[in-house]
C-alpha cells in the first residue's frame, strides 16, 4: 500500500504542484488523511509530504530562473502564488537566497 501511495503522490504532485501547495489537497486525492500521507512519504523517501511539494516548487522556480527571462513575480504567478511577496519569502526561506541573488549567482 505504501509504495502505491508514494508513487501516486509523486504523480499527482507532478501534475498539480502549480495549482495546489497543500498536503491536505493531495491526501484527499489519495483518499487518506494528511497525517497518514505524511507518515508514508516520510518513511519511504525520508522527506515530509510538505517538503516534497516545496522542493518541487523550488526546483521549478530555479529552472524557470535559469531558462526563461521571467521576473520573480511572473515565476511566482506561474507556480500558483497569488502574492509575489509570498513567493519571494518562500524562495528565500527554502534556498537561503533571494531569487534575484540566485539568478546573479548562476550568471557569473
Phi, psi and omega per residue, in radians:
X1 nan -0.762 -3.102
X2 -1.031 -0.793 -3.117
X3 -1.110 -0.672 3.117
X4 -1.130 -0.751 3.133
X5 -1.094 -0.780 -3.137
X6 -1.078 -0.825 -3.134
X7 -1.056 -0.831 -3.134
X8 -1.154 -0.669 3.108
X9 -1.059 -0.840 -3.135
X10 -1.062 -0.713 3.131
X11 -1.125 -0.795 -3.120
X12 -1.160 -0.714 3.106
X13 -1.058 -0.787 -3.118
X14 -1.022 -0.637 -3.124
X15 -1.397 -0.497 -2.933
X16 -2.127 0.076 -3.016
X17 -1.068 -0.428 3.121
X18 -1.408 -0.353 -3.106
X19 -1.834 -0.346 3.135
X20 -2.449 2.205 -3.126
X21 -1.917 0.042 -3.017
X22 -1.734 2.309 3.072
X23 -1.008 -0.679 -3.117
X24 -0.943 -0.751 3.139
X25 -1.045 -0.802 -3.107
X26 -1.219 -0.664 3.103
X27 -1.070 -0.770 3.121
X28 -1.080 -0.707 3.120
X29 -1.082 -0.533 -3.108
X30 -1.701 0.066 -3.131
X31 1.008 0.719 3.045
X32 -2.328 2.941 3.099
X33 -1.418 2.711 3.080
X34 -0.986 -0.702 3.137
X35 -1.108 -0.754 3.137
X36 -1.129 -0.765 3.120
X37 -1.011 -0.798 3.130
X38 -1.038 -0.783 3.139
X39 -1.048 -0.824 -3.101
X40 -1.122 -0.804 -3.113
X41 -1.131 -0.816 -3.104
X42 -1.089 -0.735 -3.112
X43 -1.270 -0.417 -3.106
X44 -1.573 -0.772 -3.055
X45 -2.105 0.150 3.018
X46 1.123 0.426 3.122
X47 -2.476 2.499 3.124
X48 -1.219 2.810 3.121
X49 -1.049 -0.734 3.134
X50 -1.051 -0.802 3.140
X51 -1.123 -0.648 3.117
X52 -1.062 -0.809 3.130
X53 -1.091 -0.814 -3.112
X54 -1.131 -0.678 3.108
X55 -1.092 -0.646 3.115
X56 -1.146 -0.716 3.106
X57 -1.118 -0.755 3.137
X58 -1.130 -0.754 3.106
X59 -0.987 -0.806 -3.113
X60 -1.198 -0.661 3.111
X61 -1.081 -0.767 3.122
X62 -1.136 -0.714 3.129
X63 -1.084 -0.767 -3.142
X64 -1.162 -0.662 3.114
X65 -1.113 -0.645 -3.124
X66 -1.293 -0.757 -2.911
X67 -1.919 0.054 3.069
X68 -2.291 2.937 3.073
X69 -1.737 0.300 -3.092
X70 -1.192 2.583 3.073
X71 -1.359 2.921 3.080
X72 -1.010 -0.679 3.127
X73 -1.084 -0.796 3.137
X74 -1.126 -0.734 3.113
X75 -1.078 -0.790 3.105
X76 -0.996 -0.822 3.130
X77 -1.088 -0.754 3.134
X78 -1.073 -0.512 -3.129
X79 -1.603 0.116 3.029
X80 1.616 0.215 3.079
X81 -1.585 2.165 -3.119
X82 -1.407 -0.441 -3.097
X83 -1.974 2.016 -3.110
X84 -0.991 -0.619 -3.123
X85 -1.206 -0.534 3.093
X86 -1.172 -0.721 3.087
X87 -1.104 -0.768 3.132
X88 -1.008 -0.801 3.122
X89 -1.116 -0.781 3.131
X90 -0.991 -0.813 -3.117
X91 -1.125 -0.802 -3.090
X92 -1.146 -0.740 3.128
X93 -1.076 -0.695 -3.052
X94 -1.488 -0.302 -3.097
X95 -2.112 -0.282 -3.107
X96 1.452 0.068 3.096
X97 -2.593 2.758 3.107
X98 -1.279 2.829 3.108
X99 -1.071 -0.679 3.123
X100 -1.087 -0.772 3.109
X101 -1.107 -0.682 3.101
X102 -1.061 -0.837 3.134
X103 -1.025 -0.751 -3.129
X104 -1.168 -0.639 -3.105
X105 -1.206 -0.458 -3.127
X106 -1.610 -0.231 -3.105
X107 -1.645 -0.038 3.136
X108 -1.340 nan nan
